[in-house]
Amino acid sequence: MSGSIFEEDQVKGKQRRDEEEEDDGDFSDMLSEMRILLPGAQMLSAFLIILPFNAGFAQIDHTEKLLFLATFFLALTSLVLLSAPAIQHRVMRPLKDRARFKRVATKQIVAGSFALAIALVLGTDLVISEVFGATVGMIMAGIMAALIAIAWWLMPMYLKRHSGV
């Protein structure tokens, strides 16, 4: 009788280890994805931080300054949201509910990516408008928005729905 209980415990323990290994793989994937997104957000933020210190910045009109403000705020928001899971993981160690942590972290990464996407679109408009004028800036920002929407959101949803990815 005790042999069967021992065997059941071994099977349950192996199942838990298998689930934890699968869970860790998914967690590692999530951290790798953040490592890809963060440098883009950091570079955009760094570019925006130095922009007001350039001599020509004082000459831009109020609307362009508001565009800068929105772009800068969204770039910083993306940095906060994209880095939050790594910092939270450090503070909360050891994790008691790994699955819940991953769900929350995934939401933060998606929200950070959304903020980064908008900042990229606004940044495109800000730069192109200054060089080529407002009309070209808006057109290029629209193209950038379409590219991001397709590559980051629509294509993955399509592939998930139609190929079981």
N, C-alpha and C positions, 0 to 999 in steps of 0.2 A: 504493500500500500504506500509506504513512504517513498518507494522508488518512483511511483507514478507522479506523486506530488513534486518530487525533485525534478523529474523530467519536464513536467508542466512549467515549473519555475525557470528551467533552462530555456525552454521554447519561448516563454514570455520575455525573458531577459534578452534572448537573441533578437526577437521582434523589436524590442525597444531600441537595441543598439542599431539595428538596420534602419529604423525610423530616424534615429538621431543622426546617423551618417548621411541619410538622404536629406535630412533637415539641414545639416551642416553644409552640404553641397549647395543647397539652395541659398543658404545664408552667405556662403562664399561668393556665389554668383552675384548676389545683391551688392556686396561690398565691392566687387570688381566693377560693376556697373557705375557705382558712385565714383570710383576712381577715374572713370572715363569722363563723366559729366563735370566733376569739380574743376578740372583745369580750364575748361571753357568758360565756366562761370567766373573763375578767378581772373582769367585774362581780360574778359569783358569788364569786370569790376575795376581792375587795375587801369585799363584804358580810360574808363570813365572818371576815376579818381584824379588823374593828371589833367584831364581836359579843362577844368575851370582855371588852372594855373597857366594856361597858354594865353598869350597876349590877345589873340583874336576872340577869345570866349566872351569878353566884356561887350563886344560889338554885336553879338547875336541878339535877336529880338526876344521879347517876353515869351512868345509861343514856343520858340526853340528851347528856351530855358526850362519851360514846363515839360517839354518832351525829354530834355536831359534829366530832369528830376524824376520823372516816371521811369525812365530807362535805368537810372542809377539805383533807385529804390527796388525795382524788380530784380536787378542783377544781385544786389545784396540779399534780397529775400531768397533768391535761389541758392546763394551760398549758405545761408542759415539752414534752409530746409534740407539741402543735399548733404550737409555735414552733420546734421542733427542725429541721424541714426548711429553714426560712429561714436559720437560723444556720449549719447545716451547708453550705448552698449558698454562703454567704459564705466560710466557712473553706476549702472545697474548690475554690474557683474557680481556674482553669477546670475544669469537670467533664470527666473523661476518659470516663466511661461514663454518659451521661445517662439511658439507659433503666434501668439498674440503680438509679441514684439515685432516679428517679421511683417505682420499685417499692418501695424501702425507705421513701421519704417517704410513699407512699400507706398503707403499713402503719402508720406512725407516726400519721398523721392519723386513720385508722380507730380505732386504739387510744386516741388522745386523745379522739376523739368518744365512744367507749364509756365512758371514765372520766368525761367530762363528763355523759353521760346518767345514769350512776349517781349522780353528785354532785347533779344536778338533782332526781332522785327523792328522795334522802336529804334534800336541802335543803327540798323540799316538805314532807316529813314533819316535819322539824325546826320549820319555821315554823308550819304548820297545827296541829301538836300543841300548840304553846305557846299558840296563840290559841283553838282549839276543842276540845282534848283529844286523847288518843292514838288513839281509835277513828276520829275524823274525819281525823286526820293520816294514818293508815294507808290509809284509803279513798282520800283525795286523792293520796297517793303512788302507790297502785296505778293510779289513773286516769292520772296523769302517766307512769308506766312504760308503760302501754298506748299512750298517745298517742305517746311517743317510739319505742316498738317499731314501731308502725304507720307513722308518718311517716318515720322515719329508716332503718329496716331492711326491713320487710316490703313496703311499697309499692314501693320501688325494685327489690327482687328480683322482685316480681310483674311490674312494668312491663318489666323487662329480659327476663324469660322469655316474656312474652306479646305484647309489641309490638316486640321487636327494638331497643329503645332502647339 
